[in-house]
Amino acid sequence: MPARPGDRLRSLSVSERNEAAITGVGDNGVGAATTGASGTGGEDVAAGATAVSGTTGQQSPVPPAEPADEGDLLVDAVLTATRALVGVAARSLAPLGEDVTLPQFRALVVLSTQGGQRLAELAQTLRVDPSTATRMCDRLVRKELVHRRRTSDDRRGVRISLAPAGRELVDQVTRRRRAEIGSILAKLDPDSCDAVLSAMEAFAKAAGEPMPDEWALGWATPTQPIADESD
């Protein structure tokens, strides 16, 4: 009597039977796992397939995403607010065209709020390389927005100070910036304004940004007295 497909499967070991169920290969070399269900021995193959699917055939459920860390949420919030402020800064400089870039204006603001500085000090304040600060000041000198002169105590040292045209430019841009920021803050309720004030003051202090008596989000206060620039 010829051997039945089921007899052969019963003689297989568990691992061999599982393999047969996975590959779907029966006695005749065809898909026994699918076609053998209606023939003799199909129950054995189906049982093997079920055993395998219970261990390797099913994907493990995806674990739920962990809640966002509070620190990440805070960073995301600051980044979002920064994008808004950068947009305000760019729009305030738009009337100048390409005459003054945002980094150059930042240098003018530093000179406006902190007074004249040695070139090395200015580079450190702007957190740029001295060579970058030198090229920036070269452009600002050509535009007559800053003065550059040798220091009396060190002829190799260079001191940068704000020129009248530079001071006027800072005042104009800052007025535009303050006006737009003021319109944004006007949309907040008093409690939110107090919260923004406290948060921004704390953030500026942590970042090492100098705080004038009347702090402006526009990076400068036109009425703030300029430090003595004499050597």
C-alpha positions in Angstrom: 0.0 0.0 0.0 1.4 3.4 -1.0 2.3 5.7 1.9 -0.2 8.5 2.5 0.9 12.1 2.8 -0.2 12.2 6.4 1.9 9.1 7.3 5.0 10.9 6.1 4.2 14.0 8.0 3.6 12.0 11.2 7.1 10.4 10.8 8.7 13.8 10.7 10.2 15.5 13.8 8.5 18.6 15.2 11.2 20.9 13.7 10.9 19.2 10.3 7.1 19.3 10.5 7.2 23.0 11.3 9.6 23.6 8.4 7.2 21.8 6.0 4.4 24.0 7.2 6.4 27.1 6.7 7.6 26.2 3.2 4.3 24.7 2.2 6.0 21.7 0.5 4.2 18.3 0.8 4.8 14.8 -0.5 4.3 15.8 -4.1 6.5 19.0 -3.8 3.6 21.4 -3.9 2.0 23.6 -1.3 0.7 21.1 1.2 0.0 23.7 3.8 -2.6 25.3 1.6 -3.8 22.5 -0.7 -3.5 19.6 1.8 -6.4 20.9 3.9 -8.9 19.2 1.7 -6.9 16.0 1.3 -5.7 13.2 3.6 -3.2 14.5 6.0 -4.1 18.2 5.6 -5.0 18.4 9.2 -1.5 17.6 10.2 0.0 20.3 8.0 -2.6 22.9 9.1 -1.8 22.1 12.8 1.9 22.6 12.1 1.2 25.9 10.4 -0.8 27.0 13.4 1.9 26.1 15.8 4.4 28.1 13.8 2.2 31.1 13.3 1.8 31.3 17.0 5.5 31.8 17.5 7.1 33.3 14.4 4.3 34.0 11.9 2.7 36.8 13.8 4.3 40.2 14.3 4.7 41.5 17.8 2.4 44.5 18.5 4.1 47.9 18.2 4.5 49.4 21.7 2.9 52.7 22.2 5.0 55.8 21.8 6.6 57.1 24.9 5.3 60.5 26.0 7.5 63.5 25.0 10.0 64.5 27.5 9.3 67.8 29.2 12.7 69.1 28.2 12.0 68.3 24.6 8.7 70.1 24.7 10.4 73.2 26.1 13.1 73.2 23.4 10.5 72.8 20.7 8.5 75.7 22.2 11.6 77.9 22.2 12.5 76.9 18.6 9.0 77.8 17.5 9.2 81.2 19.2 12.7 81.7 17.7 11.4 81.2 14.2 8.8 83.9 14.8 11.4 86.3 16.1 13.8 85.6 13.2 10.9 86.4 10.9 10.3 89.7 12.7 14.1 90.5 12.4 14.2 89.7 8.7 11.2 91.8 8.0 12.6 94.7 10.0 15.7 94.6 7.8 13.8 94.1 4.5 13.7 97.9 3.7 17.5 97.9 3.7 17.7 95.4 0.9 21.1 93.7 0.8 22.9 96.6 2.4 23.0 95.1 5.8 22.7 91.4 6.6 21.3 90.0 9.9 24.8 89.1 11.3 26.1 92.6 10.4 23.1 94.2 12.1 23.8 92.0 15.2 27.3 93.5 15.3 25.8 97.0 15.1 23.4 96.3 17.9 26.3 95.0 20.1 28.2 98.2 19.5 25.1 100.2 20.2 24.3 98.5 23.5 27.8 97.8 24.8 29.8 100.6 23.3 33.1 100.4 21.3 35.0 97.2 21.6 38.3 95.8 20.5 38.0 93.6 17.5 38.9 90.4 19.5 36.2 91.3 22.1 33.6 91.9 19.4 34.4 88.5 17.9 34.0 86.8 21.2 30.7 88.6 21.9 29.4 87.6 18.5 30.8 84.1 19.0 32.6 84.1 15.6 36.2 83.7 14.6 38.4 86.8 14.7 38.9 86.5 10.9 35.1 86.5 10.4 34.7 89.6 12.6 37.4 91.3 10.7 35.7 90.7 7.3 32.4 91.8 8.8 33.9 95.0 10.1 35.6 95.7 6.8 32.2 95.7 5.1 30.7 97.9 7.8 33.6 100.4 7.5 33.1 100.6 3.8 29.4 101.3 4.4 30.4 104.0 6.9 28.4 102.4 9.6 31.3 101.8 12.0 34.6 103.5 12.8 37.8 101.5 13.1 41.0 102.8 14.8 44.2 101.6 16.4 44.2 101.6 20.2 46.7 103.9 21.9 48.0 101.3 24.3 48.5 98.6 21.6 49.2 99.8 18.1 48.4 96.3 16.9 45.0 96.3 18.5 41.9 97.6 16.7 38.9 99.2 18.3 35.5 99.2 16.6 32.8 101.8 17.4 29.5 102.8 16.0 29.4 105.6 13.5 26.4 108.1 13.5 25.0 106.4 10.4 25.2 103.1 12.1 23.5 104.4 15.2 20.6 105.8 13.1 20.2 102.5 11.2 20.0 100.6 14.5 17.4 103.0 15.8 15.2 102.8 12.7 15.3 99.0 12.5 14.7 98.6 16.2 11.6 100.9 16.0 10.2 98.7 13.3 11.0 95.6 15.2 9.5 96.9 18.5 6.3 97.9 16.6 5.7 94.4 15.1 6.6 92.6 18.4 4.2 95.0 20.2 1.4 94.1 17.9 2.0 90.4 18.6 2.1 90.9 22.3 -1.1 92.9 22.2 -2.9 89.7 21.3 -2.0 88.1 24.6 -3.9 88.5 27.9 -2.1 90.2 30.8 -1.3 86.9 32.5 0.3 85.5 29.3 2.3 88.8 28.9 3.7 88.4 32.5 4.6 84.8 31.8 6.4 85.8 28.5 8.3 88.6 30.2 9.5 86.3 33.0 10.4 83.6 30.6 12.3 85.8 28.1 14.2 87.6 30.8 15.3 84.3 32.3 16.2 82.9 28.8 18.2 86.1 28.0 20.1 85.9 31.3 20.9 82.2 30.7 22.2 83.0 27.2 24.4 85.7 28.6 22.5 88.5 26.8 22.9 91.9 28.5 19.7 93.3 29.9 19.1 97.1 29.6 16.9 98.9 32.0 14.0 98.8 29.5 14.6 95.5 27.7 13.5 95.3 24.1 13.0 92.1 22.2 14.4 94.0 19.2 17.9 93.4 20.5 18.5 97.1 21.3 17.1 100.1 23.2 17.7 103.3 21.2 17.6 105.5 24.3 20.2 103.4 26.2 23.3 105.6 26.8 26.4 104.5 24.8 29.4 103.5 26.9 32.4 105.8 26.9 34.6 104.8 23.9 37.6 106.8 24.8 40.9 104.8 25.1 
